[in-house]
Amino acid sequence: MNNRTDRGFLVLADVSGFTAFVTTTELEHGSEIIATLLDEVIARLSPPLEIQEIEGDAVFALSGENAELPHTRLLGVLEEAFAAFKTRQQAMQAVETCRCGACQQIAILDLKMVVHHGAFLRHTVAGRSRVTGTAVILVHRLLKNGVGRKGGYALLTEPVLRSLGIDGERAGLPAHTERYEHLGDVRCFVRDLSPLSLPPQGRGQGEGPEGEGPEGQGLAREREAVRHPQAIA
């Protein structure tokens, strides 16, 4: 048995509205739509992240200590994946002529991202690489949260921002705390991704995959501080 402890970012990209979509629409077209949207997300996450598993309506990706992922790139990767999901979704809606329920309800789908940073155990089961540990359990628990919106956001735990060198409050990210049995209180910050739902010509100035609404401007300043700390000393 080949066990190895690793540490890094754990990312779950989850299609919101999946259950209602699948249970009320035609199976064949519905599954094709979900697969197409997840393909867009996967293409943006990997590389630089490693795809660990496709979990129905979610993509589980991670980045270990040896991954070639500059910490300053993580948020950009998440934003690019969300923007690609929305762009593809809108394109499918624009050209869709099929009148089936699945094709007419593409708009109900959305995407949320949950990200944690911590230690996990890599091991092999039946010849397949797997990861396990408290950090893995936690990031999956965070999919069921009380943020109060279906999708269009990234939920970043405090260890994520600490690893990125970002002060969530200075960056203007709303704080959010979840409590889970055996895991206790988990402090998080919410990054609004909804401005990236707009086509490029419809976004406000500076809003984009590296984008800067008021909240994004705070993140941009924090990212710059990580890259060039002497510039703001």
C-alpha positions in Angstrom: 0.0 0.0 0.0 1.5 3.3 -1.1 0.4 6.0 1.4 1.7 9.5 1.3 0.7 12.7 3.2 0.3 15.8 1.1 -0.9 19.3 1.6 -2.6 21.8 -0.7 -5.8 23.2 -2.1 -8.9 21.1 -2.4 -11.6 22.4 -4.8 -15.1 21.2 -5.5 -16.9 22.8 -8.5 -20.6 21.9 -8.1 -23.5 22.4 -10.5 -26.3 23.9 -8.6 -29.8 23.0 -9.6 -28.7 19.6 -10.8 -31.2 17.5 -8.9 -34.2 19.6 -10.1 -32.8 19.6 -13.6 -32.2 15.9 -13.9 -35.4 14.7 -12.2 -37.7 16.9 -14.2 -36.1 16.7 -17.7 -35.3 14.1 -20.3 -32.4 11.9 -19.2 -30.4 11.7 -22.5 -30.4 15.5 -23.2 -30.0 16.4 -19.6 -26.9 14.3 -19.1 -25.4 15.6 -22.3 -25.9 19.2 -21.1 -24.3 18.5 -17.7 -21.4 16.7 -19.3 -20.8 19.6 -21.7 -20.8 22.2 -18.9 -18.5 20.1 -16.7 -16.1 19.6 -19.6 -15.7 23.4 -19.8 -15.0 23.6 -16.0 -12.5 20.7 -16.2 -10.6 22.3 -19.1 -10.0 25.4 -17.0 -9.2 23.7 -13.8 -6.7 21.2 -15.2 -4.0 22.1 -15.6 -2.9 23.5 -13.2 -5.1 21.5 -10.8 -5.3 17.8 -10.7 -8.7 16.3 -11.4 -9.3 13.7 -8.6 -12.8 12.7 -9.4 -16.0 13.5 -11.3 -18.8 13.1 -8.6 -22.0 13.3 -10.6 -22.7 17.0 -10.7 -19.4 18.1 -9.3 -15.7 18.1 -10.1 -13.2 17.4 -7.3 -9.8 18.8 -8.0 -6.7 19.4 -5.9 -3.2 20.8 -5.9 -0.5 19.2 -3.8 2.7 20.6 -2.5 4.6 19.6 -5.7 2.0 21.1 -8.1 3.1 23.9 -10.4 0.4 26.3 -9.3 1.6 29.7 -8.1 -0.6 30.7 -5.1 -1.5 34.0 -6.8 -3.1 32.0 -9.7 -5.6 30.0 -7.7 -8.4 32.6 -7.7 -7.9 33.4 -11.3 -8.2 29.7 -12.2 -11.5 29.5 -10.3 -12.9 32.6 -12.0 -11.9 31.4 -15.4 -13.7 28.0 -14.8 -16.8 29.8 -13.7 -16.7 32.3 -16.6 -16.3 29.3 -19.1 -19.2 27.5 -17.5 -21.5 30.6 -17.9 -20.2 31.4 -21.4 -21.0 27.8 -22.6 -24.3 27.8 -20.9 -25.4 31.1 -22.6 -24.1 29.8 -26.0 -26.2 26.6 -25.6 -29.3 28.7 -24.8 -28.7 31.0 -27.7 -28.6 28.3 -30.3 -31.0 25.7 -28.8 -34.0 24.9 -30.9 -35.0 21.6 -29.2 -38.3 22.0 -27.2 -37.6 19.2 -24.7 -37.6 20.1 -21.0 -33.8 19.7 -20.6 -32.9 22.0 -23.4 -35.5 24.6 -22.3 -34.2 24.6 -18.7 -30.5 25.1 -19.2 -30.8 28.5 -17.5 -31.7 27.0 -14.1 -28.2 25.6 -13.7 -25.5 27.5 -11.9 -22.0 26.8 -10.5 -20.5 27.2 -7.1 -17.0 26.6 -5.9 -15.9 25.4 -2.5 -12.2 25.6 -1.6 -10.2 24.4 1.4 -6.5 24.1 2.2 -5.1 21.4 4.4 -3.4 18.1 4.7 -4.7 14.9 3.1 -3.5 11.3 2.6 -2.9 10.0 -0.9 -3.3 6.3 -1.3 -4.2 3.7 -4.0 -7.4 1.7 -4.1 -7.9 -1.0 -6.8 -5.1 0.7 -8.8 -6.7 4.2 -8.6 -5.3 7.2 -6.8 -7.5 8.4 -3.9 -7.3 11.0 -1.2 -8.7 10.9 2.2 -8.6 12.9 5.5 -10.3 15.5 7.5 -9.7 18.2 4.9 -11.4 16.1 2.2 -14.4 15.5 4.5 -14.6 19.2 5.3 -14.6 20.5 1.7 -17.4 18.0 0.8 -19.4 19.1 3.8 -19.1 22.7 2.8 -21.1 22.0 -0.4 -24.2 22.0 1.9 -23.9 25.5 3.4 -26.0 28.4 4.6 -24.7 31.0 2.2 -28.2 31.5 1.0 -27.8 31.5 -2.7 -27.9 28.7 -5.3 -24.6 29.4 -7.1 -22.4 32.1 -8.6 -20.0 32.2 -5.7 -16.8 30.7 -4.4 -16.7 29.7 -0.7 -13.1 30.0 0.5 -12.1 28.7 4.0 -9.9 30.8 6.2 -6.9 28.5 5.6 -7.2 29.2 1.9 -6.9 32.9 2.3 -4.1 32.5 4.8 -2.2 30.3 2.4 -2.7 32.9 -0.4 -1.6 35.7 1.9 -4.9 37.5 1.5 -6.8 39.3 4.3 -10.4 38.6 3.6 -11.8 41.6 5.4 -9.4 44.0 3.7 -10.3 42.4 0.4 -14.0 43.1 1.1 -15.0 39.4 1.2 -18.1 38.8 3.4 -17.3 36.4 6.2 -19.4 33.3 6.7 -19.2 30.6 9.4 -20.5 27.0 9.2 -20.7 24.5 12.1 -20.4 20.8 11.5 -20.5 17.9 14.0 -16.9 16.7 14.8 -15.4 19.6 12.8 -16.6 22.5 14.8 -16.8 26.1 13.5 -15.4 26.7 10.0 -14.8 30.3 9.1 -15.1 31.1 5.4 -15.2 34.0 3.1 -17.6 34.4 0.1 -16.3 35.5 -3.3 -19.1 36.7 -5.6 -18.7 35.3 -9.1 -22.0 36.5 -10.5 -20.5 39.5 -12.5 -18.6 36.9 -14.5 -22.0 35.6 -15.7 -22.2 38.6 -18.0 -20.8 38.5 -21.5 -17.5 40.6 -21.7 -19.3 43.5 -23.3 -21.9 43.6 -20.5 -19.4 43.6 -17.6 -18.6 46.7 -15.7 -15.2 48.3 -16.2 -12.5 45.9 -15.1 -14.8 43.0 -14.4 -13.5 39.8 -15.9 -11.8 36.5 -14.9 -9.2 38.6 -13.1 -12.0 41.0 -12.5 -12.6 44.0 -10.3 -16.0 45.0 -9.1 -15.7 46.7 -5.6 -15.0 43.3 -4.1 -12.7 42.4 -6.9 -10.7 45.6 -6.5 -10.0 44.6 -2.9 -8.8 41.2 -4.1 -6.7 42.8 -6.7 -5.0 45.0 -4.1 -4.4 41.9 -1.8 -3.0 39.9 -4.7 -0.6 42.7 -5.6 0.5 42.8 -1.9 1.3 39.1 -2.2 3.3 39.6 -5.4 5.0 42.9 -4.4 4.9 43.4 -0.7 7.5 46.1 -0.8 5.2 48.2 -3.1 2.7 48.8 -0.3 5.0 48.8 2.7 
